[in-house]
Amino acid sequence: MDCSIVRTRHKGLFQVSTTDFFFPLVEDPYEQGWIACANVLSDLFALGLADADNLLMLLGASVRMAEPERDIVTRHLIRGFDDCARAAGTRVTGGQTTLNEWPLIGGVAMTCAVASEFIRPELGVPGDRIVLTKALGTQVAVNIREWLQTGSFERRLTLPAAAEESAAANTSPAAARTVLSPEAGNAAYVKARRGMCRLNRTAARLMHRYGAHGATDVTGFGVRGHCANLAANQKQPVDLVLHSLPVIAGMCAVDDHLKGMFRLRAGYSAETSGGLLVLLPSQEAAEAYCRELEAEDGEPAWIIGEVVAGSGEAVLADDLVVIEI
C-alpha cells in the first residue's frame, strides 16, 4: 500500500522500497531537507520497519535562483536530508540531481527484511482501535505562515465567514484577528514544523511490541483519505470510524472561516511527514502504545477511532470531536 514489497531471489527475503519528493514547505532549506527525508522514511515505518538499509536522494536545484543563492540553498537541502538519514540510523548512498524551476528534494528508501520483520497493512478486525501519532493541520499552518510573510494574512482571513454576512462587517484587519492572531499563526507554524521533523521511527518499533494489525502514514490524502485506503486494504470487510481529530490549535477555526477551503474538519486536508495511523488490537494496547510513545518521543499520540464491521470505508462519527493541540 505505502511501499513496494518484492520477494527477492533469496529464500525468505523481501525487498521493501518507497519513493517521494517535495517542493518547499518551510523557509529553512536545511529543515526542508530533513522533512523530506522523514516523509520518505515514513512509508517504511508504516510497515513497522524501523530500520532502512539505505537511501537515495532526488534533488532539483532551482534555475530561478542566482548561482550563489542556488549553491547555498542546495547545500543546505542536502545536509538536512543527510542528517535526518543519520538520525534514523541509515545513510544516503547515491541519487540523482537535475535543474528545475523550483527547488525539489526527495528520495528512495529501501530495506531488505524477512516477513516477520514487517507488518502488512491488512490484518485489521472489528474492535481494533485507531491511533494517530501526530496532530493534523500542517497544510493550513504552512499556508498561514506564507500569508503572514507575504503580507496577505489579513486579506485572506477577511473573506466573509458566511454568505449572509455583509462585506463591510468582515473586511477589516481587526476582523481577521478575531479568527486567528498573527502570533497564533506563527505558533501554529512552529508546531507544524516540529511535527513534520519528528521521525515516526519509535512509532514503527512499538507496533511490534503492541501487536499492531497494520498502519499507514498520513500525507497527501488527509487522515480520512488514508483511513479509507487502509480500510479498503483489510482482509476482513471493515470500516474505520473516526471519533476524534487532534488538530493544531486554531487551524479548524481558520478553515471553517474559509468555508472548508482545506477540508480539514472533513479529514481531507493534506499533511506532509504526518503521523502513523496504527490499528491496535484493544483499548488497553492502544493506551499503552500511546503512553510509551509519548514517554520516548516526548509528544502525545491519540486514540482517534475504532474498526467496525463494514465495507472498506472511512467514516466520521456523528459526534466527532476536534481536539486542539
C-alpha positions as a Markdown table, in Angstrom:
| # | Residue | x | y | z |
|---|---|---|---|---|
| 1 | Met | 0.0 | 0.0 | 0.0 |
| 2 | Asp | 2.7 | 2.5 | 1.0 |
| 3 | Cys | 5.7 | 0.5 | -0.2 |
| 4 | Ser | 6.7 | -1.9 | -2.9 |
| 5 | Ile | 7.2 | -5.3 | -1.3 |
| 6 | Val | 9.0 | -7.7 | -3.6 |
| 7 | Arg | 10.1 | -11.3 | -2.9 |
| 8 | Thr | 13.8 | -11.5 | -3.9 |
| 9 | Arg | 15.6 | -14.5 | -5.4 |
| 10 | His | 17.0 | -15.2 | -1.9 |
| 11 | Lys | 14.7 | -17.5 | 0.0 |
| 12 | Gly | 12.5 | -15.7 | 2.6 |
| 13 | Leu | 14.0 | -12.3 | 1.9 |
| 14 | Phe | 11.9 | -9.3 | 0.7 |
| 15 | Gln | 13.0 | -6.0 | -0.8 |
| 16 | Val | 10.9 | -3.1 | 0.6 |
| 17 | Ser | 11.1 | 0.3 | -1.1 |
| 18 | Thr | 9.4 | 3.6 | -1.5 |
| 19 | Thr | 9.9 | 7.0 | -3.1 |
| 20 | Asp | 8.6 | 10.5 | -2.8 |
| 21 | Phe | 9.7 | 14.1 | -3.4 |
| 22 | Phe | 8.7 | 17.6 | -2.3 |
| 23 | Phe | 8.7 | 21.3 | -3.2 |
| 24 | Pro | 9.5 | 23.9 | -0.4 |
| 25 | Leu | 7.1 | 23.9 | 2.5 |
| 26 | Val | 9.2 | 25.8 | 5.1 |
| 27 | Glu | 11.6 | 28.7 | 4.9 |
| 28 | Asp | 14.8 | 26.9 | 6.1 |
| 29 | Pro | 16.3 | 24.7 | 3.3 |
| 30 | Tyr | 18.1 | 22.5 | 5.9 |
| 31 | Glu | 14.8 | 21.9 | 7.6 |
| 32 | Gln | 13.1 | 21.2 | 4.3 |
| 33 | Gly | 15.7 | 18.5 | 3.5 |
| 34 | Trp | 15.2 | 17.0 | 6.9 |
| 35 | Ile | 11.4 | 16.9 | 6.5 |
| 36 | Ala | 11.6 | 15.4 | 3.0 |
| 37 | Cys | 13.8 | 12.5 | 4.4 |
| 38 | Ala | 11.5 | 12.0 | 7.3 |
| 39 | Asn | 8.5 | 11.7 | 5.0 |
| 40 | Val | 10.2 | 9.2 | 2.6 |
| 41 | Leu | 11.2 | 7.0 | 5.6 |
| 42 | Ser | 7.6 | 7.1 | 7.0 |
| 43 | Asp | 6.4 | 4.7 | 4.3 |
| 44 | Leu | 8.8 | 2.1 | 5.7 |
| 45 | Phe | 7.9 | 3.0 | 9.3 |
| 46 | Ala | 4.2 | 2.4 | 8.5 |
| 47 | Leu | 5.1 | -1.3 | 7.9 |
| 48 | Gly | 6.8 | -1.5 | 11.3 |
| 49 | Leu | 10.2 | -1.3 | 9.7 |
| 50 | Ala | 12.2 | 0.9 | 12.0 |
| 51 | Asp | 15.5 | 0.4 | 10.1 |
| 52 | Ala | 16.2 | 1.3 | 6.5 |
| 53 | Asp | 19.2 | -0.2 | 4.8 |
| 54 | Asn | 19.9 | 2.9 | 2.6 |
| 55 | Leu | 18.5 | 5.9 | 0.9 |
| 56 | Leu | 18.9 | 7.5 | -2.5 |
| 57 | Met | 18.5 | 11.3 | -2.8 |
| 58 | Leu | 16.5 | 13.0 | -5.5 |
| 59 | Leu | 17.5 | 16.7 | -5.9 |
| 60 | Gly | 16.4 | 19.6 | -8.1 |
| 61 | Ala | 18.4 | 22.8 | -8.0 |
| 62 | Ser | 16.3 | 25.9 | -8.9 |
| 63 | Val | 17.2 | 27.7 | -12.2 |
| 64 | Arg | 15.3 | 30.7 | -10.9 |
| 65 | Met | 17.9 | 31.4 | -8.3 |
| 66 | Ala | 21.1 | 33.3 | -8.8 |
| 67 | Glu | 24.0 | 30.9 | -8.7 |
| 68 | Pro | 25.4 | 31.9 | -5.3 |
| 69 | Glu | 21.9 | 31.6 | -3.8 |
| 70 | Arg | 21.3 | 28.3 | -5.5 |
| 71 | Asp | 24.5 | 26.9 | -4.2 |
| 72 | Ile | 23.7 | 27.8 | -0.6 |
| 73 | Val | 20.1 | 26.5 | -0.7 |
| 74 | Thr | 21.1 | 23.3 | -2.4 |
| 75 | Arg | 23.9 | 22.6 | 0.0 |
| 76 | His | 21.6 | 23.0 | 3.0 |
| 77 | Leu | 18.9 | 20.8 | 1.4 |
| 78 | Ile | 21.4 | 18.1 | 1.0 |
| 79 | Arg | 22.8 | 18.5 | 4.5 |
| 80 | Gly | 19.3 | 18.4 | 6.1 |
| 81 | Phe | 18.3 | 15.2 | 4.2 |
| 82 | Asp | 21.6 | 13.5 | 5.1 |
| 83 | Asp | 21.4 | 14.5 | 8.8 |
| 84 | Cys | 17.9 | 13.1 | 9.0 |
| 85 | Ala | 19.0 | 9.9 | 7.4 |
| 86 | Arg | 21.8 | 9.6 | 10.0 |
| 87 | Ala | 19.3 | 10.3 | 12.8 |
| 88 | Ala | 17.2 | 7.5 | 11.5 |
| 89 | Gly | 20.1 | 5.1 | 11.7 |
| 90 | Thr | 20.7 | 4.9 | 7.9 |
| 91 | Arg | 22.7 | 6.7 | 5.2 |
| 92 | Val | 22.4 | 8.2 | 1.7 |
| 93 | Thr | 24.4 | 6.1 | -0.7 |
| 94 | Gly | 23.6 | 7.8 | -4.1 |
| 95 | Gly | 20.9 | 9.6 | -6.0 |
| 96 | Gln | 20.3 | 11.9 | -8.9 |
| 97 | Thr | 20.4 | 15.7 | -9.4 |
| 98 | Thr | 18.8 | 17.9 | -12.0 |
| 99 | Leu | 17.9 | 21.5 | -12.7 |
| 100 | Asn | 14.3 | 22.5 | -12.1 |
| 101 | Glu | 12.1 | 25.7 | -11.9 |
| 102 | Trp | 11.6 | 25.2 | -8.2 |
| 103 | Pro | 13.9 | 23.5 | -5.6 |
| 104 | Leu | 13.0 | 19.9 | -5.2 |
| 105 | Ile | 14.1 | 17.3 | -2.6 |
| 106 | Gly | 13.1 | 13.7 | -2.1 |
| 107 | Gly | 14.4 | 10.2 | -2.2 |
| 108 | Val | 14.1 | 6.5 | -2.3 |
| 109 | Ala | 14.2 | 4.4 | 0.9 |
| 110 | Met | 15.0 | 0.7 | 0.7 |
| 111 | Thr | 15.5 | -2.2 | 3.1 |
| 112 | Cys | 15.6 | -6.0 | 2.9 |
| 113 | Ala | 13.6 | -7.9 | 5.5 |
| 114 | Val | 12.1 | -11.3 | 6.3 |
| 115 | Ala | 8.4 | -11.5 | 6.7 |
| 116 | Ser | 8.4 | -11.4 | 10.5 |
| 117 | Glu | 10.1 | -8.0 | 10.5 |
| 118 | Phe | 7.2 | -6.1 | 8.8 |
| 119 | Ile | 3.5 | -5.8 | 9.4 |
| 120 | Arg | 1.4 | -5.8 | 6.2 |
| 121 | Pro | -1.4 | -3.3 | 6.5 |
| 122 | Glu | -4.2 | -5.8 | 6.1 |
| 123 | Leu | -5.0 | -7.5 | 9.4 |
| 124 | Gly | -7.5 | -5.1 | 11.0 |
| 125 | Val | -10.5 | -6.6 | 12.7 |
| 126 | Pro | -13.6 | -5.2 | 14.4 |
| 127 | Gly | -12.7 | -4.0 | 17.8 |
| 128 | Asp | -9.3 | -2.6 | 16.8 |
| 129 | Arg | -8.5 | 0.9 | 18.0 |
| 130 | Ile | -7.0 | 3.5 | 15.7 |
| 131 | Val | -4.1 | 5.6 | 17.0 |
| 132 | Leu | -2.7 | 8.7 | 15.3 |
| 133 | Thr | 0.8 | 9.7 | 16.3 |
| 134 | Lys | 0.9 | 13.4 | 15.1 |
| 135 | Ala | -1.5 | 16.3 | 15.1 |
| 136 | Leu | -3.2 | 17.4 | 11.9 |
| 137 | Gly | -3.4 | 20.8 | 10.3 |
| 138 | Thr | 0.1 | 21.2 | 8.8 |
| 139 | Gln | -1.2 | 22.3 | 5.4 |
| 140 | Val | -3.2 | 25.1 | 7.0 |
| 141 | Ala | -0.3 | 26.2 | 9.2 |
| 142 | Val | 2.2 | 26.5 | 6.4 |
| 143 | Asn | -0.2 | 28.5 | 4.3 |
| 144 | Ile | -0.9 | 30.8 | 7.1 |
| 145 | Arg | 2.8 | 31.3 | 7.5 |
| 146 | Glu | 3.1 | 32.2 | 3.8 |
| 147 | Trp | 0.3 | 34.7 | 4.1 |
| 148 | Leu | 2.0 | 36.3 | 7.1 |
| 149 | Gln | 5.3 | 36.5 | 5.3 |
| 150 | Thr | 3.8 | 37.9 | 2.1 |
| 151 | Gly | 1.6 | 40.5 | 3.8 |
| 152 | Ser | -1.7 | 38.8 | 2.6 |
| 153 | Phe | -2.7 | 37.4 | 6.0 |
| 154 | Glu | -5.4 | 40.0 | 6.8 |
| 155 | Arg | -6.8 | 40.0 | 3.3 |
| 156 | Arg | -7.0 | 36.2 | 3.2 |
| 157 | Leu | -8.8 | 36.0 | 6.6 |
| 158 | Thr | -11.2 | 38.8 | 5.9 |
| 159 | Leu | -13.2 | 36.8 | 3.5 |
| 160 | Pro | -16.9 | 36.5 | 4.6 |
| 161 | Ala | -17.3 | 33.6 | 7.0 |
| 162 | Ala | -20.9 | 33.2 | 5.9 |
| 163 | Ala | -22.9 | 34.2 | 2.9 |
| 164 | Glu | -25.4 | 36.3 | 4.8 |
| 165 | Glu | -22.6 | 38.4 | 6.4 |
| 166 | Ser | -22.1 | 41.8 | 4.8 |
| 167 | Ala | -18.7 | 42.5 | 3.3 |
| 168 | Ala | -18.4 | 45.6 | 5.4 |
| 169 | Ala | -18.7 | 43.7 | 8.6 |
| 170 | Asn | -15.8 | 41.4 | 7.8 |
| 171 | Thr | -13.2 | 43.2 | 5.8 |
| 172 | Ser | -11.1 | 45.0 | 8.5 |
| 173 | Pro | -7.7 | 43.8 | 10.0 |
| 174 | Ala | -9.5 | 43.5 | 13.3 |
| 175 | Ala | -11.9 | 41.0 | 11.8 |
| 176 | Ala | -9.0 | 38.8 | 10.7 |
| 177 | Arg | -7.5 | 38.9 | 14.1 |
| 178 | Thr | -10.7 | 37.6 | 15.7 |
| 179 | Val | -10.3 | 34.4 | 13.6 |
| 180 | Leu | -6.6 | 34.0 | 14.4 |
| 181 | Ser | -3.9 | 36.4 | 15.6 |
| 182 | Pro | -0.6 | 36.6 | 13.7 |
| 183 | Glu | 1.1 | 35.4 | 16.9 |
| 184 | Ala | -1.2 | 32.3 | 17.0 |
| 185 | Gly | -0.5 | 31.8 | 13.3 |
| 186 | Asn | 3.3 | 31.8 | 13.9 |
| 187 | Ala | 2.9 | 29.4 | 16.9 |
| 188 | Ala | 0.9 | 27.0 | 14.7 |
| 189 | Tyr | 3.7 | 27.1 | 12.1 |
| 190 | Val | 6.3 | 26.2 | 14.8 |
| 191 | Lys | 4.1 | 23.2 | 15.9 |
| 192 | Ala | 3.7 | 22.1 | 12.3 |
| 193 | Arg | 7.5 | 22.3 | 11.7 |
| 194 | Arg | 8.2 | 20.3 | 14.9 |
| 195 | Gly | 5.8 | 17.6 | 13.9 |
| 196 | Met | 7.0 | 17.3 | 10.3 |
| 197 | Cys | 10.6 | 17.0 | 11.5 |
| 198 | Arg | 9.8 | 14.3 | 14.0 |
| 199 | Leu | 10.6 | 10.8 | 12.8 |
| 200 | Asn | 8.0 | 8.0 | 13.1 |
| 201 | Arg | 10.7 | 5.5 | 13.9 |
| 202 | Thr | 9.7 | 4.9 | 17.5 |
| 203 | Ala | 6.1 | 4.5 | 16.5 |
| 204 | Ala | 7.2 | 1.9 | 14.0 |
| 205 | Arg | 9.2 | -0.1 | 16.6 |
| 206 | Leu | 6.3 | -0.1 | 19.1 |
| 207 | Met | 3.9 | -1.5 | 16.5 |
| 208 | His | 5.6 | -4.9 | 17.1 |
| 209 | Arg | 5.5 | -4.7 | 20.9 |
| 210 | Tyr | 1.8 | -4.0 | 21.0 |
| 211 | Gly | 0.6 | -6.3 | 18.3 |
| 212 | Ala | -0.4 | -3.8 | 15.6 |
| 213 | His | -2.7 | -5.2 | 12.8 |
| 214 | Gly | -1.4 | -2.7 | 10.3 |
| 215 | Ala | -0.7 | 1.0 | 9.7 |
| 216 | Thr | -0.3 | 3.8 | 7.1 |
| 217 | Asp | 1.2 | 7.3 | 7.2 |
| 218 | Val | -0.9 | 10.4 | 6.8 |
| 219 | Thr | 0.2 | 12.5 | 3.9 |
| 220 | Gly | -1.5 | 14.0 | 0.8 |
| 221 | Phe | -4.9 | 12.3 | 1.1 |
| 222 | Gly | -5.5 | 13.6 | 4.6 |
| 223 | Val | -6.4 | 11.5 | 7.6 |
| 224 | Arg | -9.8 | 10.4 | 6.2 |
| 225 | Gly | -8.4 | 9.6 | 2.8 |
| 226 | His | -5.6 | 7.4 | 4.2 |
| 227 | Cys | -8.1 | 5.8 | 6.6 |
| 228 | Ala | -10.2 | 4.9 | 3.5 |
| 229 | Asn | -7.2 | 3.4 | 1.8 |
| 230 | Leu | -6.3 | 1.4 | 4.9 |
| 231 | Ala | -9.9 | 0.2 | 5.4 |
| 232 | Ala | -10.1 | -1.0 | 1.8 |
| 233 | Asn | -6.9 | -2.9 | 2.1 |
| 234 | Gln | -8.0 | -5.1 | 5.0 |
| 235 | Lys | -8.6 | -8.8 | 4.5 |
| 236 | Gln | -11.9 | -8.6 | 6.5 |
| 237 | Pro | -14.7 | -6.3 | 5.4 |
| 238 | Val | -14.3 | -3.4 | 7.9 |
| 239 | Asp | -14.9 | 0.3 | 8.2 |
| 240 | Leu | -12.6 | 2.7 | 10.1 |
| 241 | Val | -14.7 | 5.1 | 12.2 |
| 242 | Leu | -13.1 | 8.3 | 13.4 |
| 243 | His | -14.5 | 9.9 | 16.5 |
| 244 | Ser | -11.6 | 12.4 | 17.2 |
| 245 | Leu | -9.3 | 14.7 | 15.2 |
| 246 | Pro | -6.3 | 16.1 | 17.0 |
| 247 | Val | -5.6 | 19.4 | 15.2 |
| 248 | Ile | -3.0 | 22.2 | 15.7 |
| 249 | Ala | -4.8 | 24.9 | 17.7 |
| 250 | Gly | -6.6 | 27.5 | 15.6 |
| 251 | Met | -6.4 | 25.6 | 12.3 |
| 252 | Cys | -10.0 | 24.4 | 12.3 |
| 253 | Ala | -11.2 | 27.9 | 13.1 |
| 254 | Val | -9.3 | 29.3 | 10.0 |
| 255 | Asp | -10.6 | 26.5 | 7.8 |
| 256 | Asp | -14.2 | 27.0 | 9.0 |
| 257 | His | -13.9 | 30.7 | 8.3 |
| 258 | Leu | -12.7 | 30.0 | 4.8 |
| 259 | Lys | -15.7 | 27.7 | 4.3 |
| 260 | Gly | -13.6 | 24.5 | 4.3 |
| 261 | Met | -11.0 | 25.6 | 1.8 |
| 262 | Phe | -8.6 | 23.0 | 3.2 |
| 263 | Arg | -11.3 | 20.4 | 4.1 |
| 264 | Leu | -9.6 | 20.0 | 7.4 |
| 265 | Arg | -12.7 | 19.2 | 9.5 |
| 266 | Ala | -13.8 | 16.7 | 6.8 |
| 267 | Gly | -10.5 | 14.9 | 7.2 |
| 268 | Tyr | -9.1 | 15.6 | 3.7 |
| 269 | Ser | -6.5 | 18.3 | 4.4 |
| 270 | Ala | -3.1 | 17.2 | 3.1 |
| 271 | Glu | -0.3 | 16.6 | 5.6 |
| 272 | Thr | 3.4 | 16.3 | 5.0 |
| 273 | Ser | 5.5 | 14.0 | 7.1 |
| 274 | Gly | 2.4 | 13.2 | 9.1 |
| 275 | Gly | 1.8 | 10.7 | 11.8 |
| 276 | Leu | 1.2 | 7.0 | 11.6 |
| 277 | Leu | -2.4 | 5.6 | 11.7 |
| 278 | Val | -1.9 | 2.4 | 13.6 |
| 279 | Leu | -4.5 | -0.3 | 14.1 |
| 280 | Leu | -4.1 | -1.9 | 17.6 |
| 281 | Pro | -5.9 | -4.9 | 19.0 |
| 282 | Ser | -7.6 | -3.4 | 22.0 |
| 283 | Gln | -8.2 | -0.3 | 24.0 |
| 284 | Glu | -5.6 | -1.4 | 26.5 |
| 285 | Ala | -3.0 | -2.0 | 23.8 |
| 286 | Ala | -3.7 | 1.4 | 22.3 |
| 287 | Glu | -3.5 | 3.2 | 25.6 |
| 288 | Ala | -0.2 | 1.5 | 26.4 |
| 289 | Tyr | 1.2 | 2.3 | 23.0 |
| 290 | Cys | 0.3 | 6.0 | 23.3 |
| 291 | Arg | 1.9 | 6.2 | 26.8 |
| 292 | Glu | 5.1 | 4.5 | 25.8 |
| 293 | Leu | 5.4 | 6.6 | 22.6 |
| 294 | Glu | 5.0 | 9.8 | 24.5 |
| 295 | Ala | 7.5 | 8.7 | 27.1 |
| 296 | Glu | 10.1 | 8.0 | 24.4 |
| 297 | Asp | 9.4 | 10.8 | 21.9 |
| 298 | Gly | 8.1 | 13.5 | 24.2 |
| 299 | Glu | 5.0 | 14.1 | 22.2 |
| 300 | Pro | 1.4 | 12.7 | 22.6 |
| 301 | Ala | -0.5 | 10.2 | 20.4 |
| 302 | Trp | -4.2 | 9.8 | 20.4 |
| 303 | Ile | -6.8 | 7.1 | 20.1 |
| 304 | Ile | -9.0 | 8.6 | 17.3 |
| 305 | Gly | -11.4 | 5.8 | 16.3 |
| 306 | Glu | -12.1 | 2.2 | 16.0 |
| 307 | Val | -12.6 | -0.6 | 13.5 |
| 308 | Val | -16.1 | -2.0 | 12.9 |
| 309 | Ala | -17.6 | -4.4 | 10.5 |
| 310 | Gly | -18.3 | -2.7 | 7.2 |
| 311 | Ser | -17.4 | -2.4 | 3.6 |
| 312 | Gly | -14.0 | -0.8 | 3.4 |
| 313 | Glu | -14.8 | 2.8 | 4.1 |
| 314 | Ala | -13.6 | 5.6 | 6.4 |
| 315 | Val | -16.5 | 7.2 | 8.4 |
| 316 | Leu | -16.6 | 10.3 | 10.6 |
| 317 | Ala | -18.7 | 9.7 | 13.7 |
| 318 | Asp | -21.8 | 11.9 | 14.1 |
| 319 | Asp | -20.3 | 13.2 | 17.4 |
| 320 | Leu | -16.8 | 13.8 | 16.0 |
| 321 | Val | -14.7 | 15.8 | 18.4 |
| 322 | Val | -11.8 | 18.2 | 17.4 |
| 323 | Ile | -9.0 | 18.1 | 20.0 |
| 324 | Glu | -7.0 | 21.3 | 19.8 |
| 325 | Ile | -3.3 | 20.8 | 20.3 |
